[in-house]
Amino acid sequence: MSNPLLESHDLPPFSRIQPEQVVPAITQLLAANRAAIAALLEPGKTYTWDNLVEPLEDLDDQLNRAWSPVGHMNSVVNSDALREAYNACLPLLSEYATEVGQNEALYRAYRAIADGPEFARLDPAQRKIIDNALRDFRLSGVDLPPEQKDRYKDIAQELSKLTSQFQDHLMDATQAWTKHIEDESLLAGLPDSAKAMARQAAAAKDLPGWWFTLEFPSYIAILTYADHRELRQEFYTAYATRASELGPNAGQFDNTELMERILALRHEEAGLLGFANFAELSLATKMAPSTDEVVAFLTDLAERSLPHARRDLAELKAFAAGHLGLAEAQSWDLTYASEKLRQHKFDLSEEEVRAYFPASKAVSGMFAVVEKLYGLRIQAVEGVEVWHPDVSFYEIHDRDGHKRGAFYLDLYARPKKRGGAWMDECLTRRRKGDAIQTPVAFLTCNFTPPTGDTPALLRHDEVLTLFHEFGHGLQHMLTQVDHLGVSGIHGVEWDAVELPSQFMENFCWEPEALALISGHYQTGEPLPQALLDKMTAARNFQSGMQMVRQLEFSLFDFRMHREYDPAQGGRVYAILDEVRKQVAVVVPPAFNRFPHSFSHIFAGGYAAGYYSYKWAEVLSSDAYSLFEEKGVFDADTGRAFMENILETGGSRKAMDVFVAFRGREPNIDALLRHNGIAEAA
């Protein structure tokens, strides 16, 4: 039987990809790549871009075309067989990556190009790829003695396995706990939309009543609206103890040992490469110049934000005591009390807002926003194979009619789908002879699905998430760089990678953009000015609390990796407690096991890098401030942002790219203003 992962396709044939095909395909491709690399490396050869780097990019691209749909399906239509095949490939891929990174002959070949006469003739993107490659060889341990190279390879393999296990545990723990409710009185306070979703979920299981889960749309509905305090507490406890030694599934999917082992291995890896700790190693590929500077940045922002956060909490506690009878508001009360306070203070209900953001309108309006900004045209394409009936496919064309990119959009939460929202690469732009490979993105969210005849209605913060992920997608798809190594988000410093995504969120507050992305799901009427005024007034509602919460996560992550001591272990909760004493205003109960589900740092790309969200928000807020000066849809400013930020990929340093757009280096003023804490500056 033919293996679709080894065939050439414009787009992945998802229905034909079977778990049993994955390991044979990856094994065959890795063997072919090894043979091809050996053939490229000839003694005495004069190496050039055309006879070394471009053929290597061909190999990387071919491997990615096979692995990308596998990794994606593992996240969005997970099954035991697919997970087993995926995890079986991780050590194979890790071993190959380390082998290439430690290949001394290959390193010398790149070094020869960098030191030779051709380097000056290469374009800036090509030179950046050579420079990045030489850096990455060093970060892969190419200079290490043999026994340390072997140890590095073992560490890389084990980390690959453990981080995947962490994510698997979290997905399994999230899906293991459910709540079947037949007594409707327990659901007092819940809006009809939340009950309809739960009733639909129960009916799908041939059950009466309502079925709730820890998938975010279900969980957050209970925490936000349920009048029944014990029910909120039950859900909060189950959610806050996921994948830990505590809670209703105590020990069943426990990430405790994984966290300790991951931290130990990262520290050992950093030491092998000559870094004092993993935080230092992390910064080798980021904008931030030093670990001291990152800590100082986060600490300064916390000091500016804490007075606002304390006022936010005092107001919330006073309201909870005076209006809700919650003399001692607990963690499971805060989201509920916050929604009640928002309604009381601004006469603003999240349910009222949702009615104006049907998903179809938000999506089509978002396309209209980028059309006005960048002259793009986005159209749905029928007949493209997808992995689930809810998924749609679109193409992007520029004002000259050239196809610039395409993307899959998978909006709704469902079983066997990883939580959260993300953009991932399906295909990356590169030149192949006279042709250009069109970039294709996966855009994934976990919004509340449609129920019955009611379309999917988005909370405003879900609209922000949609715009955020589309910002990542635009950087991937609009790139004009022809070389794989710095095309799209490749080669972009990680603490700048959130610039385009956070930038897009700003438009969700602009009247000109809201006119495009909103419309009542029953009448189509635009968002009333009175409701917009309330939303705008409430924009920075509890922004101080939200800011210090993000700073808590950032400092916890960075300090945990910076201060790791093998003699003491990870000190995960000790450091978290110290950080909370410094920057938090809300301290969760002792049983809260947030780090056990912190997949950004234990299973994603944000280890000793979660600070990137705030670092990049300085860039994105400052970039957006130029649109505030010139006009939200100013064509010249939009073109400049697209050309300088979105099209350049990683071909230039992020600071150079920012300065080219803004005319100066970034400052923090716009971030403080956008978050309503400018007066504390």
TITI-363623 format. One line per field, with one value per residue (C-alpha): x, z, y; residue in one letter; residue number from 1. Coordinates in nm, 2 decimals. Each point is the difference from the previous one (the first is absolute). Layout:
<rs>
xx	[X ...]
zz	[Z ...]
yy	[Y ...]
r	[A ...]
k	[NUM ...]
</rs>
This chain:
<rs>
xx	[0.00 0.13 0.10 -0.15 0.26 0.26 -0.19 0.01 -0.32 -0.09 -0.19 -0.01 -0.24 -0.13 -0.25 0.27 0.25 -0.01 0.19 0.18 0.15 0.17 0.31 0.09 -0.03 0.21 0.26 0.03 0.03 0.27 0.20 -0.03 0.10 0.31 0.11 -0.06 0.20 0.29 0.00 0.01 0.31 0.29 0.37 0.16 -0.33 -0.06 -0.33 -0.25 -0.36 -0.12 0.19 -0.05 -0.25 -0.28 0.01 -0.01 -0.31 -0.16 0.06 -0.14 -0.30 -0.07 0.02 -0.23 -0.26 -0.03 0.03 -0.21 -0.34 0.08 0.08 -0.30 -0.24 0.15 -0.12 -0.34 -0.13 0.20 -0.03 0.19 0.15 0.10 0.15 0.20 0.13 0.08 0.19 0.19 0.13 0.11 0.33 0.07 -0.04 0.19 0.29 0.01 -0.01 0.28 0.20 -0.03 0.08 0.31 0.13 0.34 0.05 -0.32 0.10 0.33 -0.19 -0.22 0.31 0.17 -0.29 0.00 0.37 0.02 -0.05 -0.36 -0.13 0.01 -0.19 -0.29 -0.31 -0.07 -0.24 0.25 0.27 -0.23 -0.07 0.38 0.05 -0.29 0.12 0.34 -0.16 -0.23 0.29 0.16 -0.33 -0.02 0.34 0.21 0.31 -0.05 0.23 -0.15 -0.14 -0.17 -0.14 -0.16 -0.14 -0.14 -0.17 -0.15 -0.13 -0.16 -0.17 -0.13 -0.13 -0.18 -0.17 -0.08 -0.14 -0.24 -0.10 -0.07 -0.24 -0.16 -0.06 -0.16 -0.23 -0.10 -0.05 -0.22 -0.22 -0.01 -0.22 -0.36 -0.32 -0.34 -0.28 -0.37 -0.12 -0.05 0.00 0.37 0.04 -0.16 0.18 0.13 -0.11 -0.21 0.29 0.21 -0.28 -0.08 0.36 -0.01 -0.33 0.13 0.30 -0.22 -0.23 0.30 0.06 -0.37 -0.02 -0.27 0.09 0.33 0.36 0.29 0.37 0.33 0.03 0.03 -0.34 -0.18 0.22 0.00 -0.38 -0.03 0.27 -0.15 -0.37 -0.10 -0.17 0.05 0.33 0.07 -0.03 0.25 0.24 -0.03 0.08 0.28 0.16 -0.01 0.15 0.26 0.13 0.02 0.30 0.11 0.02 -0.32 -0.36 -0.27 0.24 0.30 0.31 -0.16 0.17 0.25 0.26 0.20 0.30 -0.01 0.04 0.29 0.17 -0.06 0.16 0.30 0.06 -0.03 0.25 0.24 -0.03 0.08 0.31 0.13 -0.02 0.18 -0.30 -0.05 -0.37 -0.28 -0.12 0.34 -0.02 -0.36 0.11 0.26 -0.28 -0.20 0.01 0.05 0.38 0.03 -0.19 0.04 -0.17 -0.30 -0.04 0.03 -0.25 -0.26 0.07 -0.04 -0.33 -0.12 0.09 -0.19 -0.30 -0.04 -0.18 -0.26 -0.03 -0.05 -0.27 -0.17 0.00 -0.12 -0.29 -0.09 0.01 -0.21 -0.26 0.00 -0.05 -0.26 -0.20 0.05 0.03 0.35 0.18 0.30 0.01 0.20 0.18 -0.32 -0.20 0.22 -0.10 -0.36 0.03 0.19 -0.27 -0.26 0.21 0.04 -0.38 -0.05 0.27 -0.04 -0.34 0.18 -0.07 0.23 -0.31 -0.14 0.33 0.02 -0.32 0.18 0.29 -0.12 0.31 -0.08 -0.03 0.32 0.19 -0.13 0.05 0.36 0.06 -0.15 0.23 0.32 -0.14 -0.02 0.34 0.20 -0.20 -0.05 -0.29 -0.09 -0.24 -0.13 0.09 -0.23 0.10 0.32 0.05 -0.01 0.03 -0.35 -0.32 0.03 0.32 0.01 0.27 0.09 0.24 0.15 0.07 0.16 -0.13 0.18 -0.18 0.31 -0.07 0.19 -0.10 -0.28 -0.12 -0.22 -0.23 -0.11 -0.20 -0.19 0.08 -0.07 0.12 0.34 0.12 0.27 -0.12 0.11 0.06 0.30 0.13 0.22 0.17 -0.13 0.22 0.26 0.08 0.31 0.12 0.03 0.16 -0.22 -0.30 -0.10 -0.13 -0.31 0.00 -0.29 -0.09 -0.21 -0.20 -0.16 -0.23 -0.23 -0.31 -0.35 -0.16 -0.34 -0.29 -0.32 -0.11 0.21 0.33 0.33 0.01 0.34 0.08 0.20 0.32 -0.05 -0.01 0.33 0.13 -0.12 0.18 0.31 0.04 -0.07 0.28 0.24 -0.15 0.05 0.37 0.03 -0.20 0.09 0.38 0.19 0.31 0.10 0.22 -0.14 0.23 -0.13 -0.34 -0.31 0.06 0.32 0.30 -0.20 0.12 -0.24 -0.07 -0.11 -0.22 -0.31 0.03 -0.23 -0.25 -0.04 0.00 -0.32 -0.19 -0.01 -0.24 -0.27 -0.05 -0.02 -0.34 0.10 0.10 -0.29 -0.24 0.15 0.03 -0.33 -0.37 -0.28 -0.04 -0.38 -0.05 0.34 -0.02 0.35 0.14 -0.20 0.21 -0.13 0.13 0.33 0.03 -0.05 0.26 0.25 -0.06 0.06 0.30 0.25 -0.23 0.23 0.29 0.23 -0.09 0.04 0.34 0.15 -0.14 0.19 0.31 -0.03 0.01 0.29 0.21 -0.08 0.11 0.32 0.11 -0.07 0.24 0.25 0.03 -0.01 0.24 0.06 0.05 -0.35 -0.20 -0.26 -0.14 -0.31 -0.25 0.26 0.10 -0.37 -0.07 0.29 -0.12 -0.35 0.11 0.18 -0.25 -0.34 -0.31 -0.20 0.16 -0.18 -0.08 0.29 -0.15 0.02 0.25 0.02 0.36 -0.11 -0.20 0.23 0.06 0.14 0.33 0.00 -0.13 0.02 0.26 -0.02 0.24 0.19 -0.19 -0.35 0.12 -0.02 -0.37 0.07 0.33 -0.18 -0.30 0.24 0.07 -0.35 -0.15 0.26 -0.05 -0.37 0.04 0.11 -0.34 -0.17 0.20 -0.06 -0.34 -0.10 -0.03 0.26 0.11 0.36 0.05 -0.16 0.23 0.30 -0.10 -0.05 0.33 0.22 -0.15 -0.21 0.19 0.36 -0.03 0.32 0.22 0.10 0.03 -0.33 0.13 0.12 -0.34 -0.19 0.22 -0.06 -0.37 -0.02 0.30 0.14 0.05 -0.30 -0.11 -0.24 -0.24 -0.26 -0.02 -0.07 -0.26 -0.18 -0.01 -0.14 0.31 0.17 -0.04 0.22 0.29]
zz	[0.00 -0.09 0.29 -0.05 0.23 -0.26 -0.30 -0.14 0.07 -0.02 0.33 0.25 -0.08 0.36 -0.06 -0.14 0.28 0.23 0.33 -0.12 -0.29 0.21 0.14 -0.33 -0.19 0.25 0.02 -0.37 -0.04 0.27 -0.16 -0.34 0.16 0.17 -0.33 -0.18 0.26 -0.03 -0.38 0.03 0.22 -0.23 0.10 -0.17 -0.13 -0.03 0.17 -0.12 0.08 -0.30 0.06 0.38 0.17 -0.26 -0.02 0.38 0.00 -0.25 0.24 0.30 -0.20 -0.11 0.35 0.13 -0.27 0.14 0.37 0.02 -0.07 0.24 0.29 -0.08 -0.01 0.33 0.15 -0.16 -0.06 0.26 0.03 0.19 -0.32 -0.14 0.33 0.02 -0.36 0.07 0.32 -0.17 -0.25 0.25 0.10 -0.37 -0.10 0.31 -0.08 -0.36 0.10 0.25 -0.25 -0.26 0.25 0.12 -0.35 0.00 -0.38 -0.06 0.25 -0.18 -0.33 0.13 0.16 -0.34 -0.17 0.28 -0.03 -0.38 -0.29 -0.07 0.33 -0.11 -0.31 0.19 0.07 0.37 0.06 -0.12 0.22 0.30 -0.06 0.00 0.31 0.18 -0.11 0.15 0.32 0.01 -0.06 0.31 0.19 -0.11 0.15 -0.32 0.19 0.29 0.06 -0.11 0.34 0.06 -0.35 0.08 0.32 -0.18 -0.24 0.29 0.17 -0.32 -0.06 0.36 0.00 -0.32 0.16 0.33 -0.13 -0.22 0.30 0.19 -0.27 -0.02 0.37 -0.01 -0.28 0.17 0.33 -0.15 -0.18 0.29 0.23 -0.10 0.18 -0.09 0.15 0.00 0.26 -0.19 0.32 0.03 -0.32 0.13 -0.15 -0.31 -0.32 -0.25 -0.24 0.26 0.09 -0.36 -0.06 0.30 -0.10 -0.35 0.15 0.22 -0.30 -0.20 0.28 0.01 0.35 0.15 0.15 -0.05 -0.05 0.10 -0.04 0.07 -0.36 0.03 -0.14 0.23 0.31 -0.03 -0.03 0.34 0.16 -0.15 0.04 0.24 0.31 0.17 0.20 0.07 -0.37 -0.08 0.27 -0.14 -0.35 0.11 0.21 -0.29 -0.24 0.23 0.09 -0.35 -0.07 0.37 0.31 0.14 -0.10 -0.12 -0.23 0.24 -0.13 -0.31 -0.25 0.24 -0.16 0.32 -0.09 -0.36 0.11 0.22 -0.27 -0.27 0.21 0.09 -0.36 -0.12 0.26 -0.09 -0.37 0.07 0.21 -0.28 -0.24 0.24 0.13 0.37 -0.02 -0.25 0.01 -0.14 -0.27 -0.08 -0.07 -0.26 -0.26 0.14 -0.01 0.38 0.06 0.35 0.27 0.23 -0.25 -0.03 0.37 0.03 -0.28 0.17 0.35 -0.13 -0.17 0.32 0.21 -0.24 0.00 0.36 0.13 -0.27 0.07 0.37 -0.07 -0.24 0.26 0.28 -0.21 -0.10 0.36 0.13 -0.27 0.07 0.37 -0.04 -0.30 -0.02 0.37 -0.06 0.31 -0.08 -0.38 -0.11 -0.33 -0.13 0.08 -0.18 -0.36 0.10 0.21 -0.27 -0.25 0.25 0.07 -0.37 -0.04 0.30 -0.08 -0.38 -0.05 -0.23 -0.04 -0.18 -0.13 -0.14 -0.18 -0.14 -0.19 -0.22 -0.08 -0.19 -0.11 -0.37 0.03 0.21 -0.26 -0.31 0.18 0.09 -0.37 -0.08 0.25 -0.15 -0.35 0.10 0.18 -0.26 -0.32 0.04 -0.12 0.19 -0.14 0.11 -0.22 -0.02 -0.06 0.20 0.22 0.37 0.32 0.15 -0.15 0.20 -0.18 -0.29 -0.24 -0.14 -0.25 0.03 -0.32 -0.01 -0.18 -0.32 0.01 0.10 0.24 0.32 0.23 0.12 0.34 0.17 0.27 0.29 0.24 0.25 0.31 -0.02 0.15 -0.10 -0.08 0.20 0.18 -0.07 -0.32 -0.24 -0.34 -0.16 -0.33 -0.26 -0.29 0.01 -0.28 -0.20 -0.36 -0.19 -0.33 -0.18 0.23 0.35 0.25 0.15 0.38 0.17 0.37 0.25 0.22 0.30 0.27 0.26 0.00 0.10 -0.29 -0.15 0.19 -0.18 -0.23 0.19 -0.17 0.19 0.19 0.12 0.32 -0.08 0.14 -0.24 -0.28 0.13 -0.01 -0.36 -0.10 0.19 -0.17 -0.34 0.07 0.03 -0.31 -0.20 0.09 -0.12 -0.32 -0.11 0.01 -0.32 0.10 -0.24 0.23 0.25 0.29 0.05 -0.18 0.20 0.37 -0.06 0.15 0.18 0.35 0.23 0.22 -0.31 -0.15 0.18 -0.16 -0.30 0.21 0.29 -0.26 -0.16 0.33 0.01 -0.29 0.20 0.20 -0.29 -0.11 -0.37 0.04 0.23 -0.26 -0.22 0.25 0.19 -0.08 0.20 -0.08 -0.03 -0.16 -0.14 0.16 0.07 0.35 0.16 0.09 0.36 0.03 -0.16 0.25 0.28 -0.14 -0.05 0.36 0.12 -0.22 0.28 0.26 0.24 -0.24 0.30 0.13 -0.35 -0.04 0.32 -0.07 -0.33 0.18 0.26 -0.27 -0.17 0.31 0.12 -0.33 -0.03 0.36 0.01 -0.30 0.11 0.36 -0.05 0.24 -0.05 0.37 0.08 -0.30 -0.18 0.31 -0.22 0.27 0.22 -0.28 -0.10 0.36 0.01 -0.33 0.13 0.31 -0.23 -0.28 0.06 0.16 -0.02 0.16 -0.10 0.26 0.10 -0.21 -0.32 -0.23 -0.29 -0.10 -0.06 -0.30 -0.11 -0.34 -0.15 0.19 0.07 -0.34 -0.23 -0.13 0.29 0.25 0.16 -0.26 0.13 0.06 -0.38 0.02 0.19 -0.18 -0.33 0.13 0.04 -0.37 -0.11 0.20 -0.12 -0.36 0.03 0.14 -0.34 -0.14 0.28 -0.12 -0.37 -0.01 0.07 -0.36 -0.14 -0.32 0.01 0.36 -0.07 -0.30 0.21 0.27 -0.26 -0.18 0.31 0.25 -0.17 -0.32 0.13 0.20 0.20 -0.28 0.22 0.38 0.17 0.13 -0.35 -0.14 0.28 -0.05 -0.38 0.07 0.29 -0.07 0.35 0.27 0.20 0.32 0.27 0.00 -0.23 0.18 0.33 -0.16 -0.18 0.34 0.19 0.22 -0.17 0.30 0.20 -0.23]
yy	[0.00 0.35 0.23 0.35 0.14 -0.09 0.13 0.36 0.19 0.37 -0.05 -0.28 -0.29 -0.02 -0.28 -0.23 0.05 -0.30 -0.04 -0.32 0.20 0.26 -0.18 -0.17 0.33 0.20 -0.28 -0.01 0.37 0.03 -0.27 0.17 0.33 -0.15 -0.15 0.33 0.20 -0.24 0.04 0.38 -0.01 -0.08 0.05 0.30 0.13 0.38 0.05 0.25 0.09 -0.20 -0.32 -0.01 0.22 -0.02 -0.38 -0.01 0.22 -0.24 -0.29 0.21 0.09 -0.35 -0.13 0.28 -0.07 -0.36 0.08 0.32 -0.17 -0.28 0.25 0.20 -0.29 -0.12 0.33 0.03 -0.35 -0.19 -0.38 -0.27 -0.14 0.34 0.11 -0.32 0.05 0.37 -0.07 -0.29 0.25 0.27 -0.17 -0.08 0.37 0.12 -0.23 0.11 0.37 -0.04 -0.20 0.28 0.26 -0.18 -0.09 0.15 -0.04 0.19 0.27 0.04 0.03 0.28 0.16 -0.01 0.18 0.26 0.06 -0.02 0.25 -0.11 0.12 0.37 -0.09 -0.16 0.20 0.11 -0.28 -0.26 0.15 0.00 -0.37 -0.08 0.20 -0.16 -0.35 0.06 0.11 -0.30 -0.24 0.14 -0.03 -0.36 -0.08 -0.03 0.11 -0.25 -0.30 -0.33 -0.12 0.34 -0.01 -0.33 0.13 0.30 -0.23 -0.21 0.31 0.13 -0.34 -0.02 0.36 -0.06 -0.31 0.17 0.32 -0.20 -0.21 0.32 0.11 -0.35 -0.01 0.35 -0.10 -0.32 0.16 0.28 -0.26 -0.25 0.22 0.07 0.09 -0.13 0.22 -0.08 0.25 0.33 0.19 -0.05 0.20 0.32 0.30 -0.18 0.17 -0.19 -0.04 -0.18 -0.23 -0.07 -0.10 -0.24 -0.14 -0.07 -0.17 -0.22 -0.09 -0.10 -0.26 -0.10 0.14 0.23 0.33 0.18 -0.12 0.23 -0.05 0.17 0.11 0.38 0.11 -0.23 0.07 0.38 0.01 -0.16 0.22 0.32 -0.05 -0.28 0.14 -0.34 0.06 -0.36 -0.08 0.27 -0.14 -0.35 0.11 0.23 -0.28 -0.25 0.25 0.14 -0.35 -0.15 -0.22 0.01 -0.21 0.17 0.04 -0.24 -0.19 0.03 -0.17 -0.14 0.24 0.15 0.24 0.05 -0.22 0.11 0.36 -0.08 -0.20 0.25 0.28 -0.22 -0.09 0.36 0.11 -0.28 0.09 0.36 -0.10 -0.22 0.30 0.23 0.20 0.06 -0.11 -0.07 0.36 0.11 -0.26 0.10 0.36 -0.11 0.01 0.30 0.38 0.05 0.06 -0.16 -0.19 0.30 0.22 -0.23 -0.02 0.38 0.05 -0.22 0.14 0.36 -0.08 -0.17 0.30 0.22 -0.23 -0.11 0.31 -0.05 -0.37 0.06 0.26 -0.25 -0.27 0.22 0.12 -0.36 -0.12 0.29 -0.07 -0.38 0.06 0.28 -0.12 -0.37 -0.10 -0.14 0.13 -0.21 -0.03 -0.30 -0.08 -0.18 0.32 0.26 -0.06 -0.01 0.31 0.18 -0.06 0.13 0.30 0.07 -0.01 0.22 0.26 0.02 -0.15 -0.24 -0.37 -0.24 -0.18 0.33 0.06 -0.36 0.05 0.25 -0.23 -0.31 -0.18 0.03 0.38 0.03 -0.21 0.18 0.34 -0.09 -0.07 0.34 0.16 -0.14 0.08 0.37 -0.01 -0.18 -0.02 -0.38 -0.21 -0.32 -0.26 -0.33 -0.30 -0.29 -0.36 0.00 -0.30 0.07 -0.20 0.09 0.13 0.33 0.09 0.25 0.10 0.34 0.16 0.35 0.21 0.34 0.31 -0.12 -0.33 -0.20 -0.29 0.07 -0.28 -0.23 -0.13 -0.25 0.14 -0.23 0.20 -0.22 -0.20 -0.38 -0.32 -0.13 0.35 0.18 0.31 0.35 0.19 0.00 0.05 -0.27 -0.05 -0.24 0.13 0.28 0.24 -0.06 0.02 -0.32 0.07 0.25 -0.07 0.11 -0.24 0.16 0.01 -0.17 0.03 -0.19 0.24 -0.17 0.12 -0.15 0.21 -0.09 -0.19 0.07 -0.15 -0.11 0.29 0.26 0.08 0.01 0.32 0.13 0.18 0.32 -0.15 -0.29 0.25 0.13 -0.35 -0.05 0.32 -0.10 -0.33 0.16 0.24 -0.29 -0.15 0.32 0.01 -0.36 0.06 0.35 -0.05 0.09 -0.18 -0.28 -0.21 -0.24 0.08 0.35 -0.01 0.08 -0.04 -0.20 0.17 0.27 0.06 -0.18 0.31 0.19 -0.27 0.12 0.35 -0.06 -0.20 0.24 0.29 -0.14 -0.01 0.38 0.01 -0.18 0.32 0.24 0.13 -0.02 -0.37 -0.09 0.12 -0.28 -0.28 0.03 -0.04 -0.15 -0.36 0.03 0.34 0.08 0.35 0.15 0.03 0.29 0.30 -0.02 -0.36 0.10 0.28 -0.24 -0.24 0.28 0.12 -0.35 -0.07 0.03 -0.15 -0.19 0.06 0.04 -0.35 -0.14 0.16 -0.13 -0.35 -0.01 0.14 -0.27 -0.27 0.17 0.05 -0.35 -0.16 0.21 -0.03 -0.37 -0.05 0.26 -0.11 -0.38 -0.18 -0.37 -0.05 0.15 -0.11 0.22 0.16 0.06 0.10 0.17 0.23 0.05 0.10 0.25 0.15 0.03 0.18 0.25 0.07 -0.18 0.15 -0.32 -0.31 -0.32 -0.27 -0.24 -0.28 0.20 -0.18 0.25 -0.09 -0.36 0.13 0.28 -0.15 0.31 -0.05 -0.38 -0.11 0.30 0.24 0.25 -0.15 0.30 0.19 0.07 0.36 0.03 0.08 0.32 0.08 -0.02 0.19 0.30 -0.04 -0.06 0.29 0.24 -0.12 0.05 0.35 0.11 -0.11 0.19 0.31 -0.05 -0.17 -0.36 -0.09 0.24 -0.17 0.13 -0.12 -0.33 -0.05 0.09 -0.25 -0.27 0.07 0.05 -0.24 -0.27 -0.05 -0.01 -0.32 -0.07 0.14 0.30 0.06 0.07 0.34 0.11 -0.10 0.19 0.31 -0.01 0.02 0.23 0.22 -0.05 -0.26 -0.11 0.16 -0.13 0.30 -0.15 -0.33 0.18 0.22 -0.29 -0.18 0.30 0.04 0.29 0.22 -0.23 0.05]
r	[M S N P L L E S H D L P P F S R I Q P E Q V V P A I T Q L L A A N R A A I A A L L E P G K T Y T W D N L V E P L E D L D D Q L N R A W S P V G H M N S V V N S D A L R E A Y N A C L P L L S E Y A T E V G Q N E A L Y R A Y R A I A D G P E F A R L D P A Q R K I I D N A L R D F R L S G V D L P P E Q K D R Y K D I A Q E L S K L T S Q F Q D H L M D A T Q A W T K H I E D E S L L A G L P D S A K A M A R Q A A A A K D L P G W W F T L E F P S Y I A I L T Y A D H R E L R Q E F Y T A Y A T R A S E L G P N A G Q F D N T E L M E R I L A L R H E E A G L L G F A N F A E L S L A T K M A P S T D E V V A F L T D L A E R S L P H A R R D L A E L K A F A A G H L G L A E A Q S W D L T Y A S E K L R Q H K F D L S E E E V R A Y F P A S K A V S G M F A V V E K L Y G L R I Q A V E G V E V W H P D V S F Y E I H D R D G H K R G A F Y L D L Y A R P K K R G G A W M D E C L T R R R K G D A I Q T P V A F L T C N F T P P T G D T P A L L R H D E V L T L F H E F G H G L Q H M L T Q V D H L G V S G I H G V E W D A V E L P S Q F M E N F C W E P E A L A L I S G H Y Q T G E P L P Q A L L D K M T A A R N F Q S G M Q M V R Q L E F S L F D F R M H R E Y D P A Q G G R V Y A I L D E V R K Q V A V V V P P A F N R F P H S F S H I F A G G Y A A G Y Y S Y K W A E V L S S D A Y S L F E E K G V F D A D T G R A F M E N I L E T G G S R K A M D V F V A F R G R E P N I D A L L R H N G I A E A A]
k	[1 2 3 4 5 6 7 8 9 10 11 12 13 14 15 16 17 18 19 20 21 22 23 24 25 26 27 28 29 30 31 32 33 34 35 36 37 38 39 40 41 42 43 44 45 46 47 48 49 50 51 52 53 54 55 56 57 58 59 60 61 62 63 64 65 66 67 68 69 70 71 72 73 74 75 76 77 78 79 80 81 82 83 84 85 86 87 88 89 90 91 92 93 94 95 96 97 98 99 100 101 102 103 104 105 106 107 108 109 110 111 112 113 114 115 116 117 118 119 120 121 122 123 124 125 126 127 128 129 130 131 132 133 134 135 136 137 138 139 140 141 142 143 144 145 146 147 148 149 150 151 152 153 154 155 156 157 158 159 160 161 162 163 164 165 166 167 168 169 170 171 172 173 174 175 176 177 178 179 180 181 182 183 184 185 186 187 188 189 190 191 192 193 194 195 196 197 198 199 200 201 202 203 204 205 206 207 208 209 210 211 212 213 214 215 216 217 218 219 220 221 222 223 224 225 226 227 228 229 230 231 232 233 234 235 236 237 238 239 240 241 242 243 244 245 246 247 248 249 250 251 252 253 254 255 256 257 258 259 260 261 262 263 264 265 266 267 268 269 270 271 272 273 274 275 276 277 278 279 280 281 282 283 284 285 286 287 288 289 290 291 292 293 294 295 296 297 298 299 300 301 302 303 304 305 306 307 308 309 310 311 312 313 314 315 316 317 318 319 320 321 322 323 324 325 326 327 328 329 330 331 332 333 334 335 336 337 338 339 340 341 342 343 344 345 346 347 348 349 350 351 352 353 354 355 356 357 358 359 360 361 362 363 364 365 366 367 368 369 370 371 372 373 374 375 376 377 378 379 380 381 382 383 384 385 386 387 388 389 390 391 392 393 394 395 396 397 398 399 400 401 402 403 404 405 406 407 408 409 410 411 412 413 414 415 416 417 418 419 420 421 422 423 424 425 426 427 428 429 430 431 432 433 434 435 436 437 438 439 440 441 442 443 444 445 446 447 448 449 450 451 452 453 454 455 456 457 458 459 460 461 462 463 464 465 466 467 468 469 470 471 472 473 474 475 476 477 478 479 480 481 482 483 484 485 486 487 488 489 490 491 492 493 494 495 496 497 498 499 500 501 502 503 504 505 506 507 508 509 510 511 512 513 514 515 516 517 518 519 520 521 522 523 524 525 526 527 528 529 530 531 532 533 534 535 536 537 538 539 540 541 542 543 544 545 546 547 548 549 550 551 552 553 554 555 556 557 558 559 560 561 562 563 564 565 566 567 568 569 570 571 572 573 574 575 576 577 578 579 580 581 582 583 584 585 586 587 588 589 590 591 592 593 594 595 596 597 598 599 600 601 602 603 604 605 606 607 608 609 610 611 612 613 614 615 616 617 618 619 620 621 622 623 624 625 626 627 628 629 630 631 632 633 634 635 636 637 638 639 640 641 642 643 644 645 646 647 648 649 650 651 652 653 654 655 656 657 658 659 660 661 662 663 664 665 666 667 668 669 670 671 672 673 674 675 676 677 678 679 680 681]
</rs>
